[in-house]
């Protein structure tokens, strides 16, 4: 939880053009202590401090217990069940295609806050596929920058995977979960998404679903875990 809050706090602070010193002064701690919280070392920080941070960033903290499963004795679904279902679909397809799969792969091993959603290793095509599954994009710009950073950091893994024959290629793209909210998002910001993902949506969907070669440019496609489908995004004129 501390790692998740740290990532959101850092991205929000930068979006607001605030320095760590300004935020630390607002919540009443030293800049060093606040920097530790942003690095994911805030597990022992009191709840009151996180509440102050939420107000300082204009994002009040919301806290609740998980659903009570004691009434029927069954285990409640995890909070990220929808995201896990999408990951499960991608990982299952990877196994069918003979691709090695990594989930929540730390792109900075010394700092587990930074991790890639799903990374597939296609030895036959000497390619690493960075797949970011988007349930609901809260900040498209921040998500795009985060994906680019992870792709750049994966270059180290690409060199290791390639060995003496040279580094693997790194292909990147998003899978947008097919929901009404995400379809509204695409309808509202099509030019941003098309500019951000100029690669072929059809090729990206096929690369994951059929195991074919991914596009060289970043691409985006739909994923529907309920039906087990991954399909291209068709832009309206």
C-alpha positions in Angstrom: 0.0 0.0 0.0 2.9 2.4 0.9 4.4 1.7 -2.5 1.2 2.4 -4.4 0.6 5.6 -2.4 4.2 6.7 -3.0 3.8 6.3 -6.8 0.6 8.3 -6.9 1.9 11.0 -4.6 5.0 11.5 -6.7 3.1 11.6 -10.0 0.5 14.0 -8.5 3.2 16.3 -7.0 5.0 16.5 -10.3 1.8 17.2 -12.2 1.1 20.1 -9.8 4.7 21.4 -10.3 5.4 21.2 -6.5 8.8 20.4 -5.0 9.3 17.9 -2.3 10.3 20.7 0.0 6.9 22.5 -0.6 4.9 19.3 0.1 7.0 18.3 3.2 6.4 21.8 4.7 2.7 21.6 4.0 2.4 18.3 5.9 4.9 19.1 8.7 7.8 16.8 8.1 11.3 17.2 6.8 12.1 17.0 3.1 14.2 13.9 3.8 11.3 12.1 5.5 8.9 13.0 2.7 11.4 11.8 0.1 11.5 8.4 1.9 7.7 8.2 1.7 7.8 8.9 -2.1 10.4 6.1 -2.5 7.9 3.7 -0.9 9.4 3.7 2.6 6.2 5.1 4.3 4.7 1.8 5.6 5.3 3.0 9.2 4.1 6.6 8.7 1.0 7.3 10.8 -2.3 7.4 9.0 -2.7 11.0 10.0 0.4 11.9 7.9 -1.1 10.2 4.8 -4.3 12.1 5.3 -2.4 15.4 5.4 -0.6 14.5 2.3 -3.8 13.7 0.5 -5.2 17.1 1.3 -1.9 18.8 0.4 -2.1 17.2 -3.1 -5.8 17.8 -3.6 -6.5 14.0 -3.4 -8.0 13.2 -0.1 -7.2 9.7 1.2 -10.0 7.2 1.1 -9.6 4.1 3.4 -11.9 1.2 3.9 -11.9 -2.5 4.8 -12.4 -5.2 2.2 -15.8 -6.8 1.7 -16.9 -9.1 4.5 -17.0 -12.7 3.4 -17.9 -14.2 6.8 -21.6 -14.4 6.0 -21.3 -17.1 3.4 -17.8 -18.4 4.2 -16.5 -17.8 0.7 -13.3 -15.9 0.0 -14.0 -12.4 -1.3 -12.6 -11.5 -4.7 -9.4 -9.4 -4.5 -9.8 -5.6 -5.0 -7.9 -5.9 -8.3 -9.9 -8.9 -9.6 -10.7 -7.1 -12.9 -7.1 -6.4 -13.6 -6.0 -9.8 -12.5 -8.5 -11.3 -15.0 -7.0 -9.4 -17.8 -3.5 -10.4 -16.7 -4.6 -14.0 -16.5 -5.9 -13.9 -20.1 -2.6 -12.4 -21.4 -0.5 -14.9 -19.4 -2.6 -17.8 -20.6 -2.1 -16.8 -24.2 1.6 -16.4 -23.7 1.8 -19.9 -22.5 0.0 -21.2 -25.6 2.5 -19.3 -27.8 5.6 -20.6 -25.9 6.5 -17.2 -24.6 8.1 -16.7 -21.2 6.0 -14.3 -19.1 6.7 -12.0 -16.2 4.0 -10.2 -14.3 4.6 -7.1 -12.1 8.3 -7.2 -13.2 10.4 -4.7 -11.3 12.2 -2.6 -14.0 14.4 -1.2 -11.2 15.2 -4.2 -9.0 16.5 -2.0 -6.2 13.2 -0.1 -6.1 10.1 -2.4 -6.4 7.8 0.6 -6.7 8.6 0.6 -10.4 7.3 -2.5 -12.1 6.0 -3.4 -15.5 2.5 -4.9 -15.8 3.2 -7.8 -18.1 6.4 -8.5 -20.0 6.6 -11.4 -22.5 9.8 -12.8 -24.0 9.5 -14.0 -27.6 12.8 -15.8 -28.2 11.8 -16.8 -31.7 11.4 -13.1 -32.7 14.0 -11.9 -30.2 11.6 -9.4 -28.8 10.4 -8.3 -25.4 6.7 -7.2 -25.3 5.9 -4.6 -22.6 2.1 -4.8 -22.1 0.4 -2.2 -19.8 -3.2 -3.2 -19.0 -5.3 -0.1 -18.3 -8.5 -0.7 -16.3 -9.3 3.0 -16.1 -6.7 5.6 -17.0 -6.8 8.4 -14.4 -4.0 10.4 -16.0 -3.2 9.5 -19.6 -0.1 11.7 -19.8 1.4 10.2 -16.6 0.6 6.7 -17.8 2.2 7.4 -21.2 5.4 8.7 -19.5 5.4 5.8 -17.1 5.2 3.3 -20.1 8.1 5.0 -21.9 10.2 4.9 -18.8 9.6 1.2 -18.3 10.4 0.5 -21.9 13.7 2.4 -21.6 14.5 0.5 -18.4 13.7 -2.8 -20.1 16.6 -2.2 -22.5 18.8 -3.7 -19.8 16.8 -6.9 -19.8 16.9 -6.9 -23.6 20.7 -6.9 -23.6 20.8 -9.8 -21.1 18.2 -11.8 -23.1 20.1 -11.3 -26.4 23.5 -12.4 -25.1 26.3 -12.5 -27.6 23.9 -12.1 -30.6 22.9 -8.6 -29.6 20.0 -7.2 -27.6 16.4 -8.1 -28.1 13.9 -5.5 -29.5 11.5 -4.0 -27.0 7.9 -3.6 -28.2 5.4 -1.7 -26.1 1.7 -1.0 -26.0 -1.5 -0.7 -24.0 -4.4 -3.0 -23.6 -7.5 -1.0 -22.6 -10.1 -3.0 -20.8 -13.4 -2.8 -22.7 -15.7 -0.9 -20.4 -18.2 1.9 -20.9 -15.9 4.4 -19.1 -12.9 3.5 -21.3 -15.0 3.8 -24.5 -16.0 7.3 -23.4 -12.4 8.1 -22.7 -11.4 7.0 -26.3 -14.3 8.9 -27.8 -13.2 12.1 -25.9 -9.5 11.9 -26.5 -8.9 10.0 -29.8 -6.2 12.3 -31.1 -4.1 12.0 -28.0 -4.3 8.2 -28.1 -3.7 8.0 -31.8 -0.6 10.2 -31.5 0.6 8.3 -28.5 0.1 4.9 -30.1 0.8 5.2 -33.9 1.5 1.5 -34.3 -1.1 -0.8 -35.8 -3.8 -1.7 -33.3 -4.6 -4.8 -35.4 -1.0 -6.0 -35.3 -0.8 -5.4 -31.6 -4.0 -7.3 -30.9 -2.8 -10.2 -33.1 0.7 -10.2 -31.5 -0.8 -10.9 -28.1 -3.8 -13.1 -29.1 -2.3 -15.0 -32.0 1.4 -14.8 -31.0 2.4 -13.0 -34.2 5.0 -10.3 -34.7 4.3 -7.0 -32.8 4.3 -3.6 -34.4 7.6 -1.6 -34.2 5.7 1.4 -32.8 3.7 1.7 -29.6 0.1 0.5 -30.2 -3.2 0.1 -28.3 -6.0 -2.4 -28.4 -9.0 -3.6 -26.5 -9.1 -6.5 -24.0 -12.3 -8.1 -22.7 -11.4 -10.7 -20.0 -15.1 -11.8 -19.7 -15.2 -13.0 -23.3 -11.5 -13.8 -23.5 -11.1 -11.5 -26.5 -8.3 -9.1 -27.5 -9.3 -7.0 -30.5 -8.2 -3.8 -32.4 -9.3 -0.3 -31.8 -11.1 1.2 -34.7 -10.9 5.0 -34.8 -13.9 7.0 -36.0 -13.3 9.6 -38.7 
